[in-house]
Amino acid sequence: MSRRLLEVASNSLASALAAQAGGADRIELCTGLELGGLTPSAAQIAQVRERLSIPLYVLIRPRAGDFLYGDDELETMQRDIETCLSLGCDGVVFGVLDAEGRVDVARCRPLLSTAGGMGVTFHRAFDMARDLPQALDDVVALGAERVLTSGGAASAVSGAEMIRRLVVQAAGRIVVMPGAGVHSTNLAALAVATQATEFHASAKVSLASHMAWTNPLLGDMAGGEIRSDEHEVRALAQALSSMA
């Protein structure tokens, strides 16, 4: 079996550096983790690329909500991919569905083409597809190198059986990467159950705000920061490396 890899979803430079220090093999950079992830700014992408020594993939998602995109949104995604290519990123992460819950192959192809030599991960839009086995074949036909999935369930643990079926169906044509609810406490069991070789986790922790004063009328703006936790990333990495 290939060496197992750990990808960490990081929402800032501090998160990405913490994940790298903890032993992550690859970073998926995004913002708005609480919204399922959105595309970070060009400045943040550049800054993270300059500071990381491990592969960097960038989430290409112009808004929260569903994955049915209009022409203007697709143009935004294409321009963001061009930015990632120009900044030397290793890959991008996106997904587009049609109104019937199928992988929108026609709309994904120009995005794949724009990515050029970068790697492409089809993200958890996949889990919103009505037929996951068919969706997998569609993503394979597109030429993406991996798909991020919880097996269509609320978490990868809950969807482990489906993920295992997708791994078998993939037969080495594409990497099936479990994600959603992946922690150091369940990673080893998930690896055994799914037979996957790459895993995705946010390893996030909520940090208290250091503000000495906040406006009591704006409580929802007084919170601290969500950041990747170096210790949890290390525990995840160790869980993978300890497996035979």
Order of alpha helices (4+ residues) and beta strands (2+ residues): beta-alpha-beta-alpha-beta-alpha-beta-alpha-beta-alpha-beta-alpha-beta-alpha-beta-beta-beta-alpha
